[in-house]
């Protein structure tokens, strides 16, 4: 590849100018040094300096007669001379400060020499090296579509501790975790009677009896008697062995574990946890809890069941929030009952103003959730609507994850933030969500343009965070800071970026959830999915029992194939169990599960019944 002539000329011109400047500076230093020595000889009447060549008569500045003016000259010129050594020997009793000032002028030349060397080396390198600098003539980079760019992340190697990238020790922990999970769910029976069943014989037996009609497998059917008697099989912890008053139990998971085993049948536990999987790889879901609990299998089980209880009994994630979605909030907004109307209005108000939303992906392929802190006012929305909106956004973010990305990038835009925007209750709820119920879901948190008043608030919040979560928080102040995590052309303009994009909310369209009324199609798909669950469980039992590494790897491959079927089948089921969201209407979530963070069209996706989308609200309208 050749250097353009114009670039060569500019490079050589630059280096030549620099060299000329260096030589001129050297000559100037010589003249100024000589001038100074003659001033010194005249003012001190030193014969030792007399053998230096006389100065030009035109040097009008060389008329000094007092030591005070001599010191002035020394400070102003800071110069040197090659004959300084002669002067030093001839006049050893001269003022030491003056000698140091003379030496400093000589040392200046040593700063120029390395600089000139570097410039010359750079010019020579540019002339002979086939580099890729901006001086080279090269063809423009091939344009890659957003979907192709996102698909490239799927070819990346999985992160450590994820499916496909486990150490032998981690894989063994995963096998033990599945063993515990299948015991709790009543999938395995016979000789693998659990301690929990012994603790609650009535309820556990009743629940297990239902499971035996469909699935009754033994974890020991391929193990010999010696292995069985050795007690190598993992056992679930009994309720009595779990300490409720454990000081390290930050979120009360131990107590919840006891309540879950006492109140819920194995079949209920199984169905609820499988509903959590959605389009994820089942292994990926369980690995989240293992990583969150430092690969402690029993602690991971306690956390999993606590999360299951929260989703089913407290938050009602799948049977309410995601099932009803935004369209239900629009219906509530029209209700004559004041409390119902406020709940719906508060939920939609947050979406319309763009208090928090998902847009784009960072350099690691993680979806970006942007939170506009200045748009929140304490007390404007009810606590119920704030929590409902938070869970809705987190669950929607899960739908936008594609391997190997399995976490999110959250930006808290603190522009315009003041104490009036601070509200500790929703902050605590968000912390609980990410630490207790959505483990290993945060990739990075960026607190952008935090004002000084936030310093004291951050000290309080940091004390609530798990050290691992706190380590993921980064403070950014400008565009360059954000660019470390997000490509420049993917940072929206309201964050001082280059992307010309503004958040706008598209109202739910009439008929967009009509397929949810087709109960027969929904039940058929659910039954099909149940068959995939059972197939995956059977292969998992075989994978747990198999001692031969090569055969186990073959079984693992077949498990992955079933996991892919579960993923594809979920997107067929999705329109029947989840109300459409803003991201479906904008075309970010495609009907077949394809994710396009940057839809090619600026117009929203058409409504299900072909009707035009209702009125829209942009963030500019709600300042």
C-alpha distance (Angstrom), angle and dihedral (degrees) to the residues before:
residue distance angle dihedral
X1 . . .
X2 3.80 . .
X3 3.76 129.9 .
X4 3.82 113.3 -118.9
X5 3.77 110.6 -111.5
X6 3.79 92.4 -124.9
X7 3.80 90.7 55.0
X8 3.81 91.1 48.8
X9 3.80 90.3 51.2
X10 3.78 92.4 49.3
X11 3.80 92.5 48.1
X12 3.82 93.6 48.0
X13 3.79 92.2 43.3
X14 3.78 90.1 52.0
X15 3.81 93.4 49.3
X16 3.85 93.0 44.0
X17 3.79 91.1 51.3
X18 3.77 90.4 50.4
X19 3.81 92.7 49.9
X20 3.82 91.7 48.2
X21 3.77 89.0 49.6
X22 3.79 90.5 51.3
X23 3.82 93.4 50.2
X24 3.80 91.6 46.0
X25 3.77 89.6 51.0
X26 3.81 90.6 51.2
X27 3.81 91.5 51.6
X28 3.77 90.4 47.2
X29 3.81 91.1 51.4
X30 3.80 90.3 50.3
X31 3.80 93.0 51.1
X32 3.78 93.7 44.5
X33 3.80 91.1 47.1
X34 3.78 92.8 50.8
X35 3.78 90.3 46.3
X36 3.77 90.7 52.7
X37 3.81 94.3 49.9
X38 3.77 92.1 53.0
X39 3.77 90.5 49.3
X40 3.77 88.6 50.9
X41 3.87 91.9 48.6
X42 3.78 92.4 48.3
X43 3.78 95.9 46.8
X44 3.82 95.0 45.5
X45 3.84 97.0 33.0
X46 3.79 89.6 -129.7
X47 3.85 112.8 171.6
X48 3.77 90.1 -165.3
X49 3.79 91.6 77.9
X50 3.73 95.3 44.1
X51 3.80 95.4 95.0
X52 3.83 90.8 68.8
X53 3.79 114.1 104.2
X54 3.83 113.6 -94.0
X55 3.77 121.4 -102.0
X56 3.75 126.4 -114.6
X57 3.80 113.1 -86.8
X58 3.77 88.4 -127.3
X59 3.78 91.1 71.2
X60 3.78 94.9 103.4
X61 3.78 91.5 169.8
X62 3.83 90.7 69.7
X63 3.81 96.3 82.9
X64 3.81 108.3 106.0
X65 3.76 127.4 138.6
X66 3.79 107.7 167.6
X67 3.80 131.1 69.3
X68 3.83 89.9 -128.6
X69 3.79 91.8 60.8
X70 3.80 88.6 43.6
X71 3.80 90.2 59.9
X72 3.81 89.3 48.0
X73 3.77 90.4 55.6
X74 3.79 91.3 48.5
X75 3.82 91.8 53.5
X76 3.79 94.9 44.6
X77 3.79 101.5 45.9
X78 3.81 101.3 36.5
X79 3.77 87.2 -171.5
X80 3.80 138.5 150.5
X81 3.77 142.3 -154.5
X82 3.76 135.9 -151.9
X83 3.80 91.0 -126.5
X84 3.76 92.6 59.2
X85 3.79 89.9 110.2
X86 3.82 90.8 60.9
X87 3.76 91.0 49.9
X88 3.80 91.7 48.4
X89 3.81 92.2 52.8
X90 3.81 93.9 42.9
X91 3.78 96.4 47.8
X92 3.82 108.4 27.1
X93 3.80 94.0 159.3
X94 3.80 96.2 62.3
X95 3.81 119.9 120.7
X96 3.85 110.0 -72.1
X97 3.82 92.3 -142.6
X98 3.79 89.3 59.9
X99 3.81 91.5 51.3
X100 3.83 91.5 51.0
X101 3.78 90.6 50.7
X102 3.80 89.9 51.8
X103 3.81 90.7 49.8
X104 3.81 92.3 51.0
X105 3.77 89.8 60.4
X106 3.79 91.5 54.4
X107 3.83 91.9 49.3
X108 3.80 90.4 57.0
X109 3.78 89.2 74.0
X110 3.79 90.2 61.1
X111 3.82 90.3 64.0
X112 3.79 91.6 55.8
X113 3.81 98.3 50.0
X114 3.85 97.0 62.2
X115 3.80 90.7 44.5
X116 3.78 91.8 53.5
X117 3.82 90.0 47.3
X118 3.80 92.1 52.7
X119 3.81 92.9 48.7
X120 3.80 92.7 49.3
X121 3.79 91.3 48.1
X122 3.81 90.7 49.7
X123 3.81 92.2 51.7
X124 3.81 91.8 49.4
X125 3.81 91.1 47.7
X126 3.79 91.2 50.9
X127 3.78 90.0 50.6
X128 3.80 97.4 53.8
X129 3.81 108.3 21.3
X130 3.83 121.9 89.3
X131 3.80 91.7 -139.2
X132 3.76 131.4 156.7
X133 3.80 100.3 -123.7
X134 3.75 124.4 137.5
X135 3.84 90.3 -96.3
X136 3.77 91.7 67.8
X137 3.75 125.7 95.1
X138 3.80 105.8 -123.6
X139 3.72 137.8 158.4
X140 3.81 116.0 -99.0
X141 3.81 115.3 -95.6
X142 3.75 115.1 -94.1
X143 3.79 112.2 -101.9
X144 3.81 113.7 -117.8
X145 3.78 121.8 -160.6
X146 3.78 119.1 -121.3
X147 3.78 93.3 -112.9
X148 3.83 91.4 49.5
X149 3.78 89.5 47.7
X150 3.79 90.7 51.7
X151 3.79 92.1 45.9
X152 3.79 88.8 56.3
X153 3.79 88.3 68.5
X154 3.80 89.3 61.9
X155 3.80 88.9 63.9
X156 3.79 91.5 55.5
X157 3.78 119.0 102.8
X158 3.78 114.7 -94.0
X159 3.78 116.8 -103.4
X160 3.82 118.0 -104.8
X161 3.78 114.7 -78.7
X162 3.82 93.0 26.4
X163 3.81 130.9 110.6
X164 3.78 108.2 -70.5
X165 3.80 94.5 20.9
X166 3.79 107.2 66.9
X167 3.76 128.9 131.8
X168 3.83 116.2 -129.0
X169 3.80 89.0 -103.6
X170 3.81 92.3 50.9
X171 3.80 91.7 47.8
X172 3.80 89.7 52.6
X173 3.82 89.9 51.5
X174 3.80 89.4 51.2
X175 3.80 91.6 51.2
X176 3.80 90.6 51.4
X177 3.80 90.7 47.9
X178 3.80 91.0 52.9
X179 3.78 88.8 48.6
X180 3.82 90.9 55.7
X181 3.80 92.1 43.8
X182 3.80 92.8 52.6
X183 3.79 91.1 48.4
X184 3.81 93.0 51.4
X185 3.79 90.9 47.8
X186 3.79 92.6 51.2
X187 3.79 92.2 -120.3
X188 3.79 92.7 127.9
X189 3.80 121.5 50.1
X190 3.77 144.5 154.4
X191 3.78 111.5 65.5
X192 3.80 93.7 6.5
X193 3.78 93.8 76.9
X194 3.79 107.6 160.3
X195 3.75 129.9 -131.5
X196 3.79 88.2 -123.0
X197 3.78 90.3 60.6
X198 3.78 89.2 52.3
X199 3.79 90.6 50.9
X200 3.82 93.0 51.2
X201 3.83 102.9 26.1
X202 3.78 97.1 165.5
X203 3.79 101.6 48.9
X204 3.77 97.4 31.6
X205 3.80 92.7 50.2
X206 3.79 92.1 47.9
X207 3.79 91.5 51.3
X208 3.77 93.4 44.0
X209 3.80 91.2 50.2
X210 3.79 89.7 60.6
X211 3.79 90.4 50.5
X212 3.80 93.6 48.9
X213 3.78 91.8 62.4
X214 3.79 90.2 63.5
X215 3.78 105.1 20.7
X216 3.78 127.1 18.5
X217 3.78 112.3 159.5
X218 3.76 132.4 156.3
X219 3.77 124.8 -138.0
X220 3.80 88.5 -150.5
X221 3.78 101.2 53.8
X222 3.83 92.2 102.7
X223 3.76 97.9 33.4
X224 3.75 121.1 92.9
X225 3.76 123.3 -122.9
X226 3.79 93.1 -100.6
X227 3.80 92.9 56.7
X228 3.76 90.9 45.5
X229 3.80 94.5 51.7
X230 3.79 92.1 46.0
X231 3.78 89.7 71.5
X232 3.79 93.2 -128.9
X233 3.79 91.0 143.1
X234 3.80 114.5 102.0
X235 3.80 116.1 -115.2
X236 3.77 125.8 -156.1
X237 3.81 114.4 -116.3
X238 3.79 114.7 -101.3
X239 3.82 117.1 -122.0
X240 3.80 90.2 -113.3
X241 3.79 92.6 56.7
X242 3.80 92.5 56.6
X243 3.81 114.1 88.2
X244 3.78 113.0 -137.7
X245 3.82 93.1 -165.3
X246 3.81 95.1 53.6
X247 3.85 106.0 145.9
X248 3.81 90.2 -147.9
X249 3.81 91.8 57.3
X250 3.81 96.8 97.3
X251 3.82 97.8 173.1
X252 3.80 101.5 33.5
X253 3.79 94.6 -106.9
X254 3.80 93.8 150.6
X255 3.80 93.5 58.6
X256 3.79 91.5 44.3
X257 3.80 90.0 52.0
X258 3.80 90.4 57.1
X259 3.79 91.3 48.1
X260 3.80 93.2 49.1
X261 3.79 93.6 53.1
X262 3.80 90.6 46.1
X263 3.81 98.5 45.8
X264 3.80 107.1 30.3
X265 3.78 130.4 62.0
X266 3.83 119.8 -130.1
X267 3.81 89.0 -110.2
X268 3.82 91.5 56.5
X269 3.79 91.7 47.8
X270 3.80 90.5 49.4
X271 3.81 95.2 49.4
X272 3.79 93.7 46.3
X273 3.78 94.5 50.2
X274 3.82 92.9 45.7
X275 3.83 87.8 52.2
X276 3.79 87.3 57.9
X277 3.79 91.1 60.4
X278 3.83 97.1 67.9
X279 3.83 106.6 154.6
X280 3.83 94.6 -15.8
X281 3.76 125.9 110.3
X282 3.85 104.0 -102.4
X283 3.80 89.8 -130.5
X284 3.81 90.1 53.2
X285 3.80 91.2 56.5
X286 3.80 94.4 51.6
X287 3.80 92.0 43.4
X288 3.80 90.0 59.3
X289 3.79 89.8 62.9
X290 3.80 92.9 43.7
X291 3.80 92.3 52.8
X292 3.80 91.7 45.2
X293 3.82 90.3 54.4
X294 3.81 95.8 43.2
X295 3.81 92.4 -106.9
X296 3.79 93.6 -59.1
X297 3.81 100.5 147.2
X298 3.79 98.8 -158.1
X299 3.80 94.2 45.5
X300 3.80 88.6 49.3
X301 3.80 89.6 53.5
X302 3.81 91.6 51.6
X303 3.79 89.9 50.7
X304 3.81 92.9 47.6
X305 3.81 93.4 52.5
X306 3.80 91.2 44.8
X307 3.79 89.9 53.7
X308 3.79 90.8 47.0
X309 3.82 90.4 53.3
X310 3.80 91.9 48.8
X311 3.80 93.0 50.5
X312 3.81 95.1 46.5
X313 3.81 105.0 32.9
X314 3.82 105.8 25.4
X315 3.80 113.9 24.2
X316 3.84 98.1 22.6
X317 3.78 89.5 -148.6
X318 3.80 101.1 170.9
X319 3.80 101.9 27.8
X320 3.82 96.4 46.3
X321 3.81 121.5 5.4
X322 3.80 98.6 44.8
X323 3.79 94.6 27.7
X324 3.82 93.6 57.5
X325 3.79 102.6 26.0
X326 3.79 125.7 161.5
X327 3.79 97.2 -26.2
X328 3.80 90.4 61.4
X329 3.81 90.3 51.3
X330 3.82 88.8 52.7
X331 3.80 88.8 53.7
X332 3.79 91.3 48.2
X333 3.79 89.2 51.6
X334 3.81 89.0 62.6
X335 3.82 94.0 49.0
X336 3.79 120.7 120.3
X337 3.80 90.6 -141.2
X338 3.78 107.9 93.7
X339 3.82 97.9 -144.4
X340 3.81 93.4 48.0
X341 3.78 91.6 45.3
X342 3.81 92.2 51.9
X343 3.81 92.6 49.2
X344 3.79 91.9 54.6
X345 3.81 94.4 40.7
X346 3.81 92.7 49.3
X347 3.79 92.2 50.4
X348 3.81 94.0 49.9
X349 3.80 93.3 41.5
X350 3.80 89.3 64.8
X351 3.79 91.8 49.9
X352 3.80 94.3 46.2
X353 3.79 95.1 50.3
X354 3.80 92.1 44.4
X355 3.79 95.7 -123.7
X356 3.79 87.8 162.5
X357 3.77 130.9 -3.2
X358 3.80 143.6 157.9
X359 3.77 120.2 -109.5
X360 3.78 132.7 159.2
X361 3.77 131.7 -29.5
X362 3.78 135.8 -88.9
X363 3.80 128.5 -124.0
X364 3.81 90.6 -80.3
X365 3.81 93.6 54.3
X366 3.81 93.4 -106.0
X367 3.82 119.0 143.9
X368 3.79 112.8 -109.6
X369 3.80 120.8 -130.0
X370 3.80 113.4 -166.2
X371 3.82 119.3 -158.9
X372 3.80 117.6 -165.2
X373 3.79 101.0 -152.5
X374 3.81 94.9 -174.3
X375 3.82 90.9 62.0
X376 3.80 91.9 64.9
X377 3.79 121.5 89.9
X378 3.78 119.8 -174.8
X379 3.79 110.1 -111.9
X380 3.80 97.4 12.7
X381 3.81 92.6 107.8
X382 3.77 128.0 32.7
X383 3.79 119.4 -103.5
X384 3.80 89.8 -117.4
X385 3.80 93.3 56.3
X386 3.82 92.0 45.2
X387 3.80 91.8 53.9
X388 3.78 93.0 42.8
X389 3.80 91.0 51.4
X390 3.82 91.7 47.8
X391 3.82 93.4 52.6
X392 3.80 91.0 43.9
X393 3.81 91.5 54.5
X394 3.81 94.2 46.0
X395 3.81 92.3 48.8
X396 3.80 91.0 47.8
X397 3.81 89.2 50.8
X398 3.80 88.8 55.5
X399 3.80 89.2 59.8
X400 3.80 89.3 57.2
X401 3.81 94.9 56.3
X402 3.79 118.3 108.2
X403 3.79 124.1 177.3
X404 2.92 134.3 -65.0
X405 3.82 86.5 27.2
X406 3.79 108.1 72.4
X407 3.80 101.2 156.6
X408 3.80 136.5 60.2
X409 3.80 136.2 -122.3
X410 3.82 111.4 -131.6
X411 3.81 121.1 -163.7
X412 3.79 119.1 -165.3
X413 3.80 103.6 -160.6
X414 3.80 103.5 -154.0
X415 3.80 95.5 -178.3
X416 3.80 108.1 139.9
X417 3.81 92.6 5.6
X418 3.81 118.5 158.6
X419 3.80 137.1 164.9
X420 3.82 88.7 -88.7
X421 3.83 87.8 68.3
X422 3.80 95.4 51.8
X423 3.80 115.9 106.4
X424 3.80 117.5 165.0
X425 3.83 97.8 -168.2
X426 3.85 97.1 68.8
X427 3.81 89.8 41.3
X428 3.80 90.7 57.0
X429 3.80 90.2 47.4
X430 3.80 91.9 52.2
X431 3.79 90.8 49.5
X432 3.80 91.0 51.6
X433 3.80 91.4 48.3
X434 3.78 94.6 53.8
X435 3.80 97.9 38.1
X436 3.82 101.0 39.0
X437 3.82 108.7 21.6
X438 3.82 107.2 23.0
X439 3.81 102.7 37.3
X440 3.78 120.1 -172.7
X441 3.82 91.7 8.5
X442 3.81 98.9 120.1
X443 3.77 115.8 82.2
X444 3.80 98.7 171.4
X445 3.82 137.1 -15.2
X446 3.80 119.1 -149.8
X447 3.81 118.1 -163.4
X448 3.79 101.6 -162.0
X449 3.81 124.8 -157.0
X450 3.78 95.9 -13.9
X451 3.83 110.5 -172.1
X452 3.79 122.2 -131.5
X453 3.81 91.2 -100.7
X454 3.80 88.7 66.0
X455 3.81 92.7 64.1
X456 3.80 93.6 81.3
X457 3.81 91.6 42.7
X458 3.79 91.4 52.1
X459 3.80 91.3 54.2
X460 3.80 88.9 57.8
X461 3.81 94.8 44.8
X462 3.79 93.3 45.8
X463 3.79 89.3 58.0
X464 3.82 89.3 59.7
X465 3.79 95.2 50.2
X466 3.76 127.9 91.9
X467 3.83 107.9 -113.5
X468 3.82 90.3 -117.4
X469 3.80 91.7 54.3
X470 3.81 92.3 43.5
X471 3.80 90.0 54.0
X472 3.81 89.4 61.1
X473 3.83 93.0 59.9
X474 3.81 115.6 101.8
X475 3.80 127.9 -179.5
X476 3.80 116.8 -138.1
X477 3.78 126.5 -173.7
X478 3.78 106.9 179.2
X479 3.78 147.2 11.2
X480 3.81 93.4 -80.5
X481 3.80 91.4 56.1
X482 3.81 91.9 51.9
X483 3.80 90.7 46.9
X484 3.79 89.4 67.0
X485 3.81 87.6 69.6
X486 3.81 105.1 23.4
X487 3.80 130.6 40.8
X488 3.81 112.5 -104.9
X489 3.80 94.3 -119.3
X490 3.82 90.1 51.0
X491 3.80 96.6 56.3
X492 3.84 109.5 97.1
X493 3.78 118.1 -121.0
X494 3.81 92.8 -115.5
X495 3.81 85.7 65.6
X496 3.82 89.4 50.2
X497 3.80 90.4 -99.2
X498 3.78 133.4 134.2
X499 3.81 100.3 -110.5
X500 3.80 112.1 104.8
X501 3.79 96.3 -143.9
X502 3.78 133.5 126.2
X503 3.77 127.9 -170.7
X504 3.78 116.3 -111.2
X505 3.76 130.4 171.7
X506 3.80 121.7 -131.9
X507 3.80 113.0 -155.0
X508 3.82 120.3 -126.4
X509 3.80 111.7 -86.6
X510 3.78 124.3 -132.4
X511 3.78 111.6 -99.6
X512 3.80 96.8 13.9
X513 3.81 90.2 123.2
X514 3.80 98.3 42.2
X515 3.79 93.2 118.9
X516 3.78 89.5 64.6
X517 3.80 87.0 70.3
X518 3.81 91.3 62.2
X519 3.81 96.1 92.3
X520 3.80 94.3 169.8
X521 3.82 93.3 57.3
X522 3.79 90.9 45.0
X523 3.82 93.1 51.8
X524 3.80 91.7 47.3
X525 3.81 90.9 53.5
X526 3.81 92.0 45.1
X527 3.79 90.3 52.7
X528 3.78 90.1 49.5
X529 3.77 89.8 50.6
X530 3.80 91.1 49.6
X531 3.78 88.2 58.5
X532 3.81 90.3 53.6
X533 3.81 90.2 50.2
X534 3.81 90.6 53.5
X535 3.81 91.9 46.8
X536 3.79 91.7 50.7
X537 3.80 91.4 48.6
X538 3.82 91.8 50.9
X539 3.77 92.3 51.2
X540 3.79 89.9 45.8
X541 3.81 91.7 54.9
X542 3.81 89.0 50.9
X543 3.82 89.7 48.0
X544 3.81 91.2 51.7
X545 3.80 93.3 48.2
X546 3.79 97.7 45.1
X547 3.81 112.8 100.2
X548 3.81 97.9 -178.2
X549 3.80 109.7 90.7
X550 3.82 95.3 -148.7
X551 3.78 93.9 50.1
X552 3.79 90.5 44.5
X553 3.79 90.0 54.5
X554 3.80 89.4 52.9
X555 3.80 90.6 51.5
X556 3.79 89.8 48.0
X557 3.80 89.3 55.1
X558 3.80 90.4 54.4
X559 3.82 89.7 48.1
X560 3.79 89.1 54.8
X561 3.80 90.0 52.2
X562 3.80 90.7 54.1
X563 3.82 89.4 46.7
X564 3.80 89.0 55.8
X565 3.80 90.1 50.7
X566 3.81 88.8 51.9
X567 3.79 90.6 51.5
X568 3.81 94.4 49.5
X569 3.79 92.6 42.7
X570 3.81 91.4 51.7
X571 3.80 92.0 63.0
X572 3.81 89.1 53.0
X573 3.80 89.2 52.6
X574 3.81 96.3 40.3
X575 3.85 99.1 85.3
X576 3.82 89.6 55.1
X577 3.81 97.9 51.4
X578 3.83 104.7 29.6
X579 3.79 128.4 57.4
X580 3.80 115.2 -128.2
X581 3.78 116.0 -94.6
X582 3.79 136.3 -155.2
X583 3.80 88.8 -93.0
X584 3.80 91.6 56.2
X585 3.80 90.2 51.2
X586 3.80 92.7 48.1
X587 3.80 91.6 49.9
X588 3.79 95.9 -115.2
X589 3.82 90.3 120.5
X590 3.80 109.5 46.1
X591 3.83 121.2 -152.5
X592 3.82 91.7 -107.6
X593 3.79 93.5 49.8
X594 3.80 96.8 -98.3
X595 3.81 110.5 145.7
X596 3.80 121.1 -141.4
X597 3.79 111.0 176.8
X598 3.79 91.4 -176.2
X599 3.82 108.2 41.7
X600 3.79 111.3 -156.3
X601 3.80 93.5 -129.7
X602 3.78 124.8 65.9
X603 3.78 92.1 -146.9
X604 3.79 122.3 85.4
X605 3.77 121.4 -103.2
X606 3.82 112.6 -89.2
X607 3.76 118.1 -96.0
X608 3.78 119.5 -101.6
X609 3.80 92.5 -106.2
X610 3.79 93.8 43.5
X611 3.80 94.0 -107.5
X612 3.76 120.5 139.5
X613 3.75 116.7 -100.0
X614 3.80 115.5 -100.0
X615 3.78 124.5 -112.5
X616 3.76 119.0 -45.2
X617 3.77 133.0 -141.0
X618 3.77 124.6 -152.9
X619 3.77 128.4 -158.8
X620 3.81 89.3 -111.5
X621 3.80 89.3 67.5
X622 3.77 95.4 57.0
X623 3.76 104.7 50.5
